[in-house]
């Protein structure tokens, strides 16, 4: 059982307890323990097997440790069974809908016997939810939109979840007999923001049956979907399906290309091969006689021209190697044919992080701790962007508290050398498009980051005008997480992104690619459009702790999917060049 399976189960227990109205301190203890589990680099299963004391870890108390051991050893938590006997476990799906919290979920269950999302949808159709005290027409409309979003994302895993879930499988396959290499293919290799299933390739000569047998014996498999001489399929406890294919060396590159490309990319590749009189499949690139009947050709019939490497497959078709992140049929094949492939930005190009939070708002670490963490990553500049006062629930900064924070930053600058700490804030865009800080504060900031956190259900025209108005403020530097999406939780708000990007180009405002894997906002398509318009993109983590700074790699992957090169990324500039950009309006 993977750590993510454990944290998901404990999250379900905490959610059910919150619906039940249990002690909030106990619920918070569960949430803190879940955060610890999500940050672990070691496997809880291996720790339990070794008999280690789990309570030695931060925020893991005796009862939570007992739950973890029970879950890993039996696959169940008796406390969860007890709670779910009183409250249906399916109510947690309701809590995760936008507009339905624990109290409302409990009310829906008690008043209308609603247990599932399907039940809720049926009652919305019947009009009973709207008539319930505390709901109403607007609330019902919001919930209905959230249900539609929920349907879209059912069965999809966020990229960081898929990585964690597949880690145990890859570790298990490292000891498979006769395997010379293991590679992840499919949408996970292309670094898509959500993953439906995971494809794994194993390079092995001869009979692949022992490899498949080893694969399907993985202890984290909930069930085996299929097993044969060259392929197998399992479903993990989380519901993630993992498919294995065993490939000989002579075809490994062709298989890696075939199973990594999107369907659209592979159609273009196969069409190009046909025009060249060739045939390409997962076994290689072949030249076949002109009079051959395609219906009678075996998988490896014809003169083999390539197949052992991906580079050889592309080269045989007259193409440069296409990075997996670009294999979406968005012009990459044409670029590969003409020598116009972009030199994509890499994690090593990033010089600073321009959105993060400290204990001055909803972060868990001090300014100094964040500065030291940034410096340890090799950054030469950073911006502490605590929330502005409209975010009162997270202690957003008033003008007075902002000045007090500046005093602390001045002290940290004296103690921590080697990194430039910018005065900044994440300033809310209010409903009318004005900014949530007075001009005298904004004018003293080194960097002004703006974003929307409220009234996300405005119509498209109103939301677009709101954001455009905010961007025209002369102090604004960066529009953060521009569409407000929360992957698998909340759809982007309705906004004309094209108009916003065009305005950013005209106004000299950068747009953020938020690297938090729950956001990845802007998405890859919008990032590509920003590049076309010449809008600088900032890849920021929105970190609330030093660990959150490590999410930068997810943002870089998204930037690469959007074709960004180092010159397109504002925080790939040196500190001197970045300071020049900040002075662009002087």
TIVEX-137274 format. One record per residue (C-alpha): y, x, z; residue number from 1; residue in three letters. Coordinates in steps of 0.1 Angstrom, whole numbers, plus 5000, padded with zeros to 4 digits. Layout:
N
{rec {Y X Z} NUM 'Ala'} ...
end
This chain:
586
{rec {5000 5000 5000} 1 'Unk'} {rec {5034 5014 4990} 2 'Unk'} {rec {5064 5016 5012} 3 'Unk'} {rec {5082 4990 4991} 4 'Unk'} {rec {5053 4966 4998} 5 'Unk'} {rec {5058 4971 5035} 6 'Unk'} {rec {5096 4967 5034} 7 'Unk'} {rec {5092 4935 5012} 8 'Unk'} {rec {5068 4920 5037} 9 'Unk'} {rec {5090 4928 5067} 10 'Unk'} {rec {5120 4914 5048} 11 'Unk'} {rec {5101 4882 5043} 12 'Unk'} {rec {5093 4881 5080} 13 'Unk'} {rec {5130 4887 5089} 14 'Unk'} {rec {5142 4861 5065} 15 'Unk'} {rec {5118 4835 5079} 16 'Unk'} {rec {5128 4843 5114} 17 'Unk'} {rec {5165 4839 5104} 18 'Unk'} {rec {5157 4805 5089} 19 'Unk'} {rec {5138 4796 5121} 20 'Unk'} {rec {5169 4805 5141} 21 'Unk'} {rec {5153 4834 5160} 22 'Unk'} {rec {5171 4860 5182} 23 'Unk'} {rec {5197 4876 5159} 24 'Unk'} {rec {5192 4910 5176} 25 'Unk'} {rec {5155 4909 5168} 26 'Unk'} {rec {5163 4900 5132} 27 'Unk'} {rec {5188 4929 5130} 28 'Unk'} {rec {5161 4952 5144} 29 'Unk'} {rec {5138 4943 5115} 30 'Unk'} {rec {5166 4948 5090} 31 'Unk'} {rec {5174 4983 5104} 32 'Unk'} {rec {5137 4992 5103} 33 'Unk'} {rec {5136 4981 5066} 34 'Unk'} {rec {5165 5004 5058} 35 'Unk'} {rec {5146 5032 5074} 36 'Unk'} {rec {5115 5025 5054} 37 'Unk'} {rec {5134 5022 5021} 38 'Unk'} {rec {5148 5057 5027} 39 'Unk'} {rec {5115 5074 5034} 40 'Unk'} {rec {5102 5100 5011} 41 'Unk'} {rec {5068 5100 5027} 42 'Unk'} {rec {5041 5073 5024} 43 'Unk'} {rec {5037 5051 5054} 44 'Unk'} {rec {5000 5046 5045} 45 'Unk'} {rec {4994 5084 5048} 46 'Unk'} {rec {5013 5085 5081} 47 'Unk'} {rec {4992 5057 5095} 48 'Unk'} {rec {4960 5073 5083} 49 'Unk'} {rec {4970 5106 5100} 50 'Unk'} {rec {4977 5087 5132} 51 'Unk'} {rec {5014 5096 5134} 52 'Unk'} {rec {5036 5078 5158} 53 'Unk'} {rec {5059 5057 5137} 54 'Unk'} {rec {5083 5050 5165} 55 'Unk'} {rec {5096 5086 5162} 56 'Unk'} {rec {5114 5074 5131} 57 'Unk'} {rec {5149 5060 5135} 58 'Unk'} {rec {5151 5022 5141} 59 'Unk'} {rec {5113 5018 5142} 60 'Unk'} {rec {5105 5001 5175} 61 'Unk'} {rec {5071 4995 5190} 62 'Unk'} {rec {5067 4959 5176} 63 'Unk'} {rec {5077 4969 5141} 64 'Unk'} {rec {5054 4999 5142} 65 'Unk'} {rec {5026 4976 5152} 66 'Unk'} {rec {5033 4953 5123} 67 'Unk'} {rec {5033 4982 5099} 68 'Unk'} {rec {5000 4996 5111} 69 'Unk'} {rec {4985 4961 5110} 70 'Unk'} {rec {4998 4955 5075} 71 'Unk'} {rec {4985 4988 5061} 72 'Unk'} {rec {4951 4984 5077} 73 'Unk'} {rec {4945 4947 5071} 74 'Unk'} {rec {4969 4936 5044} 75 'Unk'} {rec {4985 4911 5067} 76 'Unk'} {rec {5009 4907 5097} 77 'Unk'} {rec {4997 4882 5122} 78 'Unk'} {rec {5033 4875 5133} 79 'Unk'} {rec {5041 4866 5098} 80 'Unk'} {rec {5011 4843 5097} 81 'Unk'} {rec {5024 4826 5129} 82 'Unk'} {rec {5059 4820 5116} 83 'Unk'} {rec {5048 4809 5081} 84 'Unk'} {rec {5025 4783 5098} 85 'Unk'} {rec {5057 4766 5110} 86 'Unk'} {rec {5080 4774 5081} 87 'Unk'} {rec {5068 4778 5045} 88 'Unk'} {rec {5070 4814 5033} 89 'Unk'} {rec {5084 4800 5000} 90 'Unk'} {rec {5117 4792 5017} 91 'Unk'} {rec {5126 4829 5014} 92 'Unk'} {rec {5131 4823 4977} 93 'Unk'} {rec {5157 4796 4985} 94 'Unk'} {rec {5175 4820 5008} 95 'Unk'} {rec {5179 4845 4980} 96 'Unk'} {rec {5196 4819 4958} 97 'Unk'} {rec {5234 4822 4956} 98 'Unk'} {rec {5248 4794 4976} 99 'Unk'} {rec {5218 4789 4999} 100 'Unk'} {rec {5217 4808 5032} 101 'Unk'} {rec {5192 4806 5060} 102 'Unk'} {rec {5209 4776 5077} 103 'Unk'} {rec {5210 4756 5044} 104 'Unk'} {rec {5174 4765 5036} 105 'Unk'} {rec {5163 4751 5069} 106 'Unk'} {rec {5184 4720 5064} 107 'Unk'} {rec {5169 4714 5030} 108 'Unk'} {rec {5134 4718 5044} 109 'Unk'} {rec {5139 4695 5074} 110 'Unk'} {rec {5160 4668 5057} 111 'Unk'} {rec {5144 4667 5022} 112 'Unk'} {rec {5110 4685 5027} 113 'Unk'} {rec {5121 4711 5001} 114 'Unk'} {rec {5098 4741 5002} 115 'Unk'} {rec {5101 4758 4968} 116 'Unk'} {rec {5127 4765 4941} 117 'Unk'} {rec {5110 4739 4920} 118 'Unk'} {rec {5113 4713 4948} 119 'Unk'} {rec {5150 4722 4951} 120 'Unk'} {rec {5156 4718 4914} 121 'Unk'} {rec {5138 4684 4914} 122 'Unk'} {rec {5160 4672 4943} 123 'Unk'} {rec {5191 4684 4926} 124 'Unk'} {rec {5181 4663 4895} 125 'Unk'} {rec {5176 4633 4918} 126 'Unk'} {rec {5210 4638 4934} 127 'Unk'} {rec {5198 4640 4970} 128 'Unk'} {rec {5210 4675 4976} 129 'Unk'} {rec {5246 4666 4966} 130 'Unk'} {rec {5245 4638 4991} 131 'Unk'} {rec {5234 4660 5020} 132 'Unk'} {rec {5261 4669 5045} 133 'Unk'} {rec {5273 4705 5040} 134 'Unk'} {rec {5264 4706 5003} 135 'Unk'} {rec {5283 4684 4978} 136 'Unk'} {rec {5288 4685 4940} 137 'Unk'} {rec {5304 4720 4938} 138 'Unk'} {rec {5278 4736 4960} 139 'Unk'} {rec {5250 4719 4941} 140 'Unk'} {rec {5264 4732 4908} 141 'Unk'} {rec {5265 4767 4922} 142 'Unk'} {rec {5229 4764 4934} 143 'Unk'} {rec {5217 4751 4900} 144 'Unk'} {rec {5233 4781 4882} 145 'Unk'} {rec {5215 4804 4907} 146 'Unk'} {rec {5182 4787 4900} 147 'Unk'} {rec {5187 4793 4863} 148 'Unk'} {rec {5193 4830 4871} 149 'Unk'} {rec {5162 4831 4893} 150 'Unk'} {rec {5141 4818 4864} 151 'Unk'} {rec {5154 4846 4841} 152 'Unk'} {rec {5144 4873 4865} 153 'Unk'} {rec {5110 4861 4878} 154 'Unk'} {rec {5085 4888 4872} 155 'Unk'} {rec {5111 4915 4866} 156 'Unk'} {rec {5113 4945 4889} 157 'Unk'} {rec {5145 4966 4893} 158 'Unk'} {rec {5141 5002 4881} 159 'Unk'} {rec {5142 5017 4916} 160 'Unk'} {rec {5115 4993 4928} 161 'Unk'} {rec {5093 5001 4899} 162 'Unk'} {rec {5097 5038 4905} 163 'Unk'} {rec {5086 5034 4942} 164 'Unk'} {rec {5057 5012 4933} 165 'Unk'} {rec {5043 5034 4906} 166 'Unk'} {rec {5046 5066 4927} 167 'Unk'} {rec {5013 5060 4945} 168 'Unk'} {rec {4995 5053 4912} 169 'Unk'} {rec {5008 5086 4897} 170 'Unk'} {rec {4997 5105 4928} 171 'Unk'} {rec {4963 5089 4926} 172 'Unk'} {rec {4960 5098 4889} 173 'Unk'} {rec {4968 5134 4895} 174 'Unk'} {rec {4932 5139 4907} 175 'Unk'} {rec {4916 5119 4879} 176 'Unk'} {rec {4887 5139 4862} 177 'Unk'} {rec {4895 5157 4830} 178 'Unk'} {rec {4932 5146 4829} 179 'Unk'} {rec {4955 5173 4815} 180 'Unk'} {rec {4988 5153 4817} 181 'Unk'} {rec {5001 5120 4829} 182 'Unk'} {rec {5032 5103 4816} 183 'Unk'} {rec {5050 5071 4822} 184 'Unk'} {rec {5060 5053 4789} 185 'Unk'} {rec {5074 5019 4781} 186 'Unk'} {rec {5106 5004 4795} 187 'Unk'} {rec {5105 5026 4826} 188 'Unk'} {rec {5107 5057 4805} 189 'Unk'} {rec {5135 5042 4785} 190 'Unk'} {rec {5152 5036 4819} 191 'Unk'} {rec {5159 5000 4815} 192 'Unk'} {rec {5175 4983 4845} 193 'Unk'} {rec {5146 4959 4850} 194 'Unk'} {rec {5109 4965 4843} 195 'Unk'} {rec {5082 4939 4834} 196 'Unk'} {rec {5052 4961 4836} 197 'Unk'} {rec {5045 4999 4835} 198 'Unk'} {rec {5026 5018 4808} 199 'Unk'} {rec {5009 5051 4818} 200 'Unk'} {rec {4993 5076 4794} 201 'Unk'} {rec {4967 5101 4803} 202 'Unk'} {rec {4959 5130 4781} 203 'Unk'} {rec {4922 5137 4782} 204 'Unk'} {rec {4895 5149 4757} 205 'Unk'} {rec {4862 5132 4753} 206 'Unk'} {rec {4850 5100 4771} 207 'Unk'} {rec {4878 5083 4789} 208 'Unk'} {rec {4856 5061 4810} 209 'Unk'} {rec {4857 5083 4842} 210 'Unk'} {rec {4895 5083 4840} 211 'Unk'} {rec {4897 5046 4837} 212 'Unk'} {rec {4872 5042 4865} 213 'Unk'} {rec {4893 5064 4887} 214 'Unk'} {rec {4924 5044 4878} 215 'Unk'} {rec {4910 5010 4886} 216 'Unk'} {rec {4897 5023 4920} 217 'Unk'} {rec {4933 5028 4931} 218 'Unk'} {rec {4935 5015 4967} 219 'Unk'} {rec {4969 4998 4961} 220 'Unk'} {rec {4955 4976 4934} 221 'Unk'} {rec {4954 4939 4943} 222 'Unk'} {rec {4931 4931 4914} 223 'Unk'} {rec {4917 4947 4882} 224 'Unk'} {rec {4927 4930 4850} 225 'Unk'} {rec {4905 4950 4827} 226 'Unk'} {rec {4887 4983 4822} 227 'Unk'} {rec {4871 5000 4792} 228 'Unk'} {rec {4865 5034 4777} 229 'Unk'} {rec {4901 5041 4768} 230 'Unk'} {rec {4922 5017 4788} 231 'Unk'} {rec {4925 4998 4820} 232 'Unk'} {rec {4949 4974 4837} 233 'Unk'} {rec {4956 4967 4874} 234 'Unk'} {rec {4980 4945 4893} 235 'Unk'} {rec {4996 4960 4925} 236 'Unk'} {rec {5001 4940 4956} 237 'Unk'} {rec {5038 4936 4946} 238 'Unk'} {rec {5027 4918 4914} 239 'Unk'} {rec {5036 4947 4892} 240 'Unk'} {rec {5011 4952 4864} 241 'Unk'} {rec {5002 4988 4854} 242 'Unk'} {rec {4984 4996 4822} 243 'Unk'} {rec {4966 5029 4815} 244 'Unk'} {rec {4957 5043 4781} 245 'Unk'} {rec {4936 5075 4778} 246 'Unk'} {rec {4946 5095 4747} 247 'Unk'} {rec {4932 5128 4732} 248 'Unk'} {rec {4956 5157 4727} 249 'Unk'} {rec {4957 5153 4689} 250 'Unk'} {rec {4973 5118 4693} 251 'Unk'} {rec {4992 5122 4726} 252 'Unk'} {rec {5026 5127 4711} 253 'Unk'} {rec {5022 5097 4687} 254 'Unk'} {rec {5010 5075 4716} 255 'Unk'} {rec {5039 5086 4738} 256 'Unk'} {rec {5063 5077 4710} 257 'Unk'} {rec {5046 5044 4702} 258 'Unk'} {rec {5044 5032 4738} 259 'Unk'} {rec {5078 5044 4748} 260 'Unk'} {rec {5098 5028 4720} 261 'Unk'} {rec {5111 4992 4721} 262 'Unk'} {rec {5094 4969 4696} 263 'Unk'} {rec {5126 4969 4675} 264 'Unk'} {rec {5127 5007 4675} 265 'Unk'} {rec {5091 5010 4665} 266 'Unk'} {rec {5095 4985 4636} 267 'Unk'} {rec {5123 5007 4621} 268 'Unk'} {rec {5101 5038 4625} 269 'Unk'} {rec {5071 5021 4608} 270 'Unk'} {rec {5093 5008 4580} 271 'Unk'} {rec {5107 5042 4574} 272 'Unk'} {rec {5072 5056 4573} 273 'Unk'} {rec {5061 5031 4547} 274 'Unk'} {rec {5091 5040 4525} 275 'Unk'} {rec {5079 5077 4527} 276 'Unk'} {rec {5044 5067 4517} 277 'Unk'} {rec {5031 5073 4552} 278 'Unk'} {rec {5015 5054 4580} 279 'Unk'} {rec {5024 5058 4616} 280 'Unk'} {rec {5006 5043 4646} 281 'Unk'} {rec {4997 5054 4682} 282 'Unk'} {rec {4971 5078 4668} 283 'Unk'} {rec {4994 5098 4645} 284 'Unk'} {rec {5012 5100 4612} 285 'Unk'} {rec {4990 5098 4582} 286 'Unk'} {rec {4992 5101 4544} 287 'Unk'} {rec {4968 5078 4527} 288 'Unk'} {rec {4958 5075 4490} 289 'Unk'} {rec {4980 5051 4471} 290 'Unk'} {rec {4950 5030 4460} 291 'Unk'} {rec {4937 5026 4496} 292 'Unk'} {rec {4933 4991 4509} 293 'Unk'} {rec {4953 4988 4542} 294 'Unk'} {rec {4929 4962 4555} 295 'Unk'} {rec {4900 4987 4554} 296 'Unk'} {rec {4917 5017 4569} 297 'Unk'} {rec {4906 5029 4603} 298 'Unk'} {rec {4930 5039 4630} 299 'Unk'} {rec {4929 5076 4620} 300 'Unk'} {rec {4920 5074 4583} 301 'Unk'} {rec {4940 5096 4559} 302 'Unk'} {rec {4955 5131 4560} 303 'Unk'} {rec {4968 5137 4595} 304 'Unk'} {rec {5004 5151 4593} 305 'Unk'} {rec {5014 5148 4630} 306 'Unk'} {rec {5005 5133 4663} 307 'Unk'} {rec {5001 5159 4690} 308 'Unk'} {rec {5038 5159 4699} 309 'Unk'} {rec {5066 5134 4697} 310 'Unk'} {rec {5089 5159 4680} 311 'Unk'} {rec {5063 5163 4653} 312 'Unk'} {rec {5061 5126 4647} 313 'Unk'} {rec {5099 5123 4643} 314 'Unk'} {rec {5101 5154 4622} 315 'Unk'} {rec {5075 5143 4598} 316 'Unk'} {rec {5096 5112 4592} 317 'Unk'} {rec {5127 5134 4586} 318 'Unk'} {rec {5142 5126 4620} 319 'Unk'} {rec {5155 5145 4650} 320 'Unk'} {rec {5137 5137 4682} 321 'Unk'} {rec {5152 5105 4697} 322 'Unk'} {rec {5156 5106 4735} 323 'Unk'} {rec {5136 5077 4750} 324 'Unk'} {rec {5167 5061 4766} 325 'Unk'} {rec {5181 5055 4730} 326 'Unk'} {rec {5150 5038 4715} 327 'Unk'} {rec {5164 5003 4713} 328 'Unk'} {rec {5173 5001 4676} 329 'Unk'} {rec {5210 5004 4681} 330 'Unk'} {rec {5216 5030 4654} 331 'Unk'} {rec {5196 5058 4669} 332 'Unk'} {rec {5173 5062 4639} 333 'Unk'} {rec {5202 5065 4615} 334 'Unk'} {rec {5218 5091 4638} 335 'Unk'} {rec {5185 5110 4640} 336 'Unk'} {rec {5184 5110 4602} 337 'Unk'} {rec {5219 5123 4597} 338 'Unk'} {rec {5222 5149 4625} 339 'Unk'} {rec {5245 5127 4645} 340 'Unk'} {rec {5225 5123 4677} 341 'Unk'} {rec {5248 5124 4708} 342 'Unk'} {rec {5245 5152 4733} 343 'Unk'} {rec {5240 5128 4762} 344 'Unk'} {rec {5255 5133 4796} 345 'Unk'} {rec {5233 5146 4823} 346 'Unk'} {rec {5233 5145 4861} 347 'Unk'} {rec {5243 5181 4862} 348 'Unk'} {rec {5275 5172 4843} 349 'Unk'} {rec {5288 5151 4872} 350 'Unk'} {rec {5316 5168 4892} 351 'Unk'} {rec {5325 5140 4917} 352 'Unk'} {rec {5319 5105 4930} 353 'Unk'} {rec {5348 5081 4928} 354 'Unk'} {rec {5335 5051 4949} 355 'Unk'} {rec {5320 5052 4983} 356 'Unk'} {rec {5325 5036 5017} 357 'Unk'} {rec {5328 5049 5052} 358 'Unk'} {rec {5328 5035 5087} 359 'Unk'} {rec {5364 5024 5081} 360 'Unk'} {rec {5349 4994 5063} 361 'Unk'} {rec {5312 4987 5057} 362 'Unk'} {rec {5298 5022 5054} 363 'Unk'} {rec {5275 5037 5080} 364 'Unk'} {rec {5288 5072 5079} 365 'Unk'} {rec {5322 5089 5087} 366 'Unk'} {rec {5345 5103 5061} 367 'Unk'} {rec {5335 5138 5072} 368 'Unk'} {rec {5298 5130 5068} 369 'Unk'} {rec {5304 5116 5033} 370 'Unk'} {rec {5325 5147 5024} 371 'Unk'} {rec {5298 5171 5036} 372 'Unk'} {rec {5271 5151 5017} 373 'Unk'} {rec {5292 5152 4985} 374 'Unk'} {rec {5298 5189 4988} 375 'Unk'} {rec {5261 5195 4993} 376 'Unk'} {rec {5255 5178 4959} 377 'Unk'} {rec {5278 5203 4943} 378 'Unk'} {rec {5307 5179 4938} 379 'Unk'} {rec {5342 5193 4938} 380 'Unk'} {rec {5360 5160 4944} 381 'Unk'} {rec {5354 5126 4959} 382 'Unk'} {rec {5372 5094 4967} 383 'Unk'} {rec {5367 5073 4998} 384 'Unk'} {rec {5373 5038 4987} 385 'Unk'} {rec {5369 5015 5017} 386 'Unk'} {rec {5376 4978 5011} 387 'Unk'} {rec {5410 4963 5013} 388 'Unk'} {rec {5420 4936 5038} 389 'Unk'} {rec {5407 4905 5019} 390 'Unk'} {rec {5372 4917 5028} 391 'Unk'} {rec {5378 4909 5065} 392 'Unk'} {rec {5341 4904 5071} 393 'Unk'} {rec {5336 4941 5066} 394 'Unk'} {rec {5367 4953 5083} 395 'Unk'} {rec {5387 4957 5051} 396 'Unk'} {rec {5417 4980 5055} 397 'Unk'} {rec {5451 4965 5064} 398 'Unk'} {rec {5481 4987 5055} 399 'Unk'} {rec {5483 5000 5090} 400 'Unk'} {rec {5446 5009 5091} 401 'Unk'} {rec {5449 5025 5057} 402 'Unk'} {rec {5475 5049 5070} 403 'Unk'} {rec {5454 5056 5101} 404 'Unk'} {rec {5425 5065 5077} 405 'Unk'} {rec {5448 5088 5057} 406 'Unk'} {rec {5455 5107 5089} 407 'Unk'} {rec {5418 5112 5095} 408 'Unk'} {rec {5412 5123 5059} 409 'Unk'} {rec {5440 5149 5064} 410 'Unk'} {rec {5420 5162 5093} 411 'Unk'} {rec {5388 5163 5074} 412 'Unk'} {rec {5404 5181 5046} 413 'Unk'} {rec {5413 5209 5070} 414 'Unk'} {rec {5377 5211 5083} 415 'Unk'} {rec {5358 5207 5051} 416 'Unk'} {rec {5367 5231 5023} 417 'Unk'} {rec {5354 5233 4988} 418 'Unk'} {rec {5359 5196 4980} 419 'Unk'} {rec {5390 5176 4971} 420 'Unk'} {rec {5391 5143 4991} 421 'Unk'} {rec {5412 5117 4974} 422 'Unk'} {rec {5431 5090 4992} 423 'Unk'} {rec {5418 5058 4977} 424 'Unk'} {rec {5407 5022 4983} 425 'Unk'} {rec {5387 4995 4966} 426 'Unk'} {rec {5414 4969 4963} 427 'Unk'} {rec {5404 4933 4958} 428 'Unk'} {rec {5417 4914 4928} 429 'Unk'} {rec {5429 4882 4944} 430 'Unk'} {rec {5423 4848 4927} 431 'Unk'} {rec {5457 4849 4910} 432 'Unk'} {rec {5453 4884 4897} 433 'Unk'} {rec {5475 4901 4922} 434 'Unk'} {rec {5462 4931 4943} 435 'Unk'} {rec {5453 4930 4979} 436 'Unk'} {rec {5476 4958 4990} 437 'Unk'} {rec {5514 4961 4990} 438 'Unk'} {rec {5529 4983 4964} 439 'Unk'} {rec {5541 5009 4989} 440 'Unk'} {rec {5505 5015 4999} 441 'Unk'} {rec {5492 5015 4963} 442 'Unk'} {rec {5518 5040 4953} 443 'Unk'} {rec {5508 5065 4979} 444 'Unk'} {rec {5471 5065 4970} 445 'Unk'} {rec {5457 5092 4948} 446 'Unk'} {rec {5434 5068 4931} 447 'Unk'} {rec {5435 5030 4929} 448 'Unk'} {rec {5401 5012 4923} 449 'Unk'} {rec {5402 4975 4918} 450 'Unk'} {rec {5374 4949 4918} 451 'Unk'} {rec {5365 4912 4921} 452 'Unk'} {rec {5346 4901 4952} 453 'Unk'} {rec {5356 4864 4955} 454 'Unk'} {rec {5360 4833 4934} 455 'Unk'} {rec {5333 4844 4910} 456 'Unk'} {rec {5327 4810 4896} 457 'Unk'} {rec {5360 4807 4877} 458 'Unk'} {rec {5358 4797 4841} 459 'Unk'} {rec {5359 4824 4814} 460 'Unk'} {rec {5395 4821 4805} 461 'Unk'} {rec {5408 4821 4841} 462 'Unk'} {rec {5386 4850 4851} 463 'Unk'} {rec {5396 4870 4821} 464 'Unk'} {rec {5433 4864 4827} 465 'Unk'} {rec {5429 4872 4864} 466 'Unk'} {rec {5413 4906 4857} 467 'Unk'} {rec {5437 4914 4828} 468 'Unk'} {rec {5467 4907 4851} 469 'Unk'} {rec {5453 4930 4878} 470 'Unk'} {rec {5448 4958 4853} 471 'Unk'} {rec {5484 4958 4842} 472 'Unk'} {rec {5496 4969 4876} 473 'Unk'} {rec {5510 5003 4871} 474 'Unk'} {rec {5491 5020 4899} 475 'Unk'} {rec {5456 5009 4887} 476 'Unk'} {rec {5432 5037 4877} 477 'Unk'} {rec {5397 5022 4877} 478 'Unk'} {rec {5382 4987 4873} 479 'Unk'} {rec {5350 4988 4894} 480 'Unk'} {rec {5317 4969 4887} 481 'Unk'} {rec {5336 4949 4861} 482 'Unk'} {rec {5312 4920 4856} 483 'Unk'} {rec {5301 4915 4892} 484 'Unk'} {rec {5264 4912 4885} 485 'Unk'} {rec {5237 4918 4911} 486 'Unk'} {rec {5205 4925 4892} 487 'Unk'} {rec {5178 4898 4897} 488 'Unk'} {rec {5202 4881 4922} 489 'Unk'} {rec {5235 4871 4905} 490 'Unk'} {rec {5244 4869 4868} 491 'Unk'} {rec {5277 4885 4856} 492 'Unk'} {rec {5306 4862 4861} 493 'Unk'} {rec {5320 4845 4830} 494 'Unk'} {rec {5345 4869 4815} 495 'Unk'} {rec {5355 4881 4781} 496 'Unk'} {rec {5343 4917 4785} 497 'Unk'} {rec {5355 4927 4750} 498 'Unk'} {rec {5391 4917 4759} 499 'Unk'} {rec {5389 4936 4792} 500 'Unk'} {rec {5377 4967 4775} 501 'Unk'} {rec {5404 4965 4748} 502 'Unk'} {rec {5430 4961 4775} 503 'Unk'} {rec {5416 4991 4794} 504 'Unk'} {rec {5419 5012 4762} 505 'Unk'} {rec {5456 5001 4758} 506 'Unk'} {rec {5465 5005 4795} 507 'Unk'} {rec {5448 5038 4801} 508 'Unk'} {rec {5425 5023 4828} 509 'Unk'} {rec {5390 5036 4833} 510 'Unk'} {rec {5360 5013 4838} 511 'Unk'} {rec {5332 5019 4863} 512 'Unk'} {rec {5295 5021 4856} 513 'Unk'} {rec {5283 5014 4892} 514 'Unk'} {rec {5252 5035 4897} 515 'Unk'} {rec {5238 5014 4925} 516 'Unk'} {rec {5205 5002 4910} 517 'Unk'} {rec {5212 4967 4923} 518 'Unk'} {rec {5243 4966 4901} 519 'Unk'} {rec {5243 4991 4871} 520 'Unk'} {rec {5275 4974 4861} 521 'Unk'} {rec {5287 4979 4833} 522 'Unk'} {rec {5254 4974 4815} 523 'Unk'} {rec {5244 4998 4787} 524 'Unk'} {rec {5257 4976 4759} 525 'Unk'} {rec {5291 4973 4774} 526 'Unk'} {rec {5291 5010 4782} 527 'Unk'} {rec {5285 5018 4745} 528 'Unk'} {rec {5314 4995 4735} 529 'Unk'} {rec {5337 5013 4760} 530 'Unk'} {rec {5328 5046 4743} 531 'Unk'} {rec {5336 5031 4709} 532 'Unk'} {rec {5370 5020 4722} 533 'Unk'} {rec {5377 5053 4738} 534 'Unk'} {rec {5378 5039 4773} 535 'Unk'} {rec {5369 5065 4800} 536 'Unk'} {rec {5339 5056 4820} 537 'Unk'} {rec {5334 5065 4857} 538 'Unk'} {rec {5299 5068 4870} 539 'Unk'} {rec {5302 5060 4908} 540 'Unk'} {rec {5275 5052 4934} 541 'Unk'} {rec {5294 5028 4956} 542 'Unk'} {rec {5275 5046 4984} 543 'Unk'} {rec {5276 5033 5019} 544 'Unk'} {rec {5258 5063 5033} 545 'Unk'} {rec {5249 5098 5022} 546 'Unk'} {rec {5216 5086 5009} 547 'Unk'} {rec {5234 5062 4986} 548 'Unk'} {rec {5251 5091 4968} 549 'Unk'} {rec {5216 5099 4954} 550 'Unk'} {rec {5218 5068 4933} 551 'Unk'} {rec {5240 5087 4908} 552 'Unk'} {rec {5209 5094 4887} 553 'Unk'} {rec {5205 5057 4879} 554 'Unk'} {rec {5240 5055 4867} 555 'Unk'} {rec {5236 5085 4845} 556 'Unk'} {rec {5205 5070 4830} 557 'Unk'} {rec {5225 5038 4822} 558 'Unk'} {rec {5253 5060 4807} 559 'Unk'} {rec {5228 5078 4785} 560 'Unk'} {rec {5214 5044 4773} 561 'Unk'} {rec {5250 5036 4764} 562 'Unk'} {rec {5252 5069 4743} 563 'Unk'} {rec {5277 5085 4767} 564 'Unk'} {rec {5284 5123 4763} 565 'Unk'} {rec {5301 5144 4790} 566 'Unk'} {rec {5335 5139 4773} 567 'Unk'} {rec {5332 5102 4777} 568 'Unk'} {rec {5327 5104 4815} 569 'Unk'} {rec {5358 5108 4836} 570 'Unk'} {rec {5341 5123 4866} 571 'Unk'} {rec {5324 5149 4845} 572 'Unk'} {rec {5358 5165 4842} 573 'Unk'} {rec {5367 5195 4864} 574 'Unk'} {rec {5389 5187 4894} 575 'Unk'} {rec {5419 5203 4876} 576 'Unk'} {rec {5414 5181 4844} 577 'Unk'} {rec {5407 5151 4865} 578 'Unk'} {rec {5440 5156 4883} 579 'Unk'} {rec {5457 5158 4849} 580 'Unk'} {rec {5442 5125 4840} 581 'Unk'} {rec {5455 5110 4873} 582 'Unk'} {rec {5490 5121 4863} 583 'Unk'} {rec {5487 5105 4828} 584 'Unk'} {rec {5516 5080 4835} 585 'Unk'} {rec {5540 5105 4851} 586 'Unk'} 
end
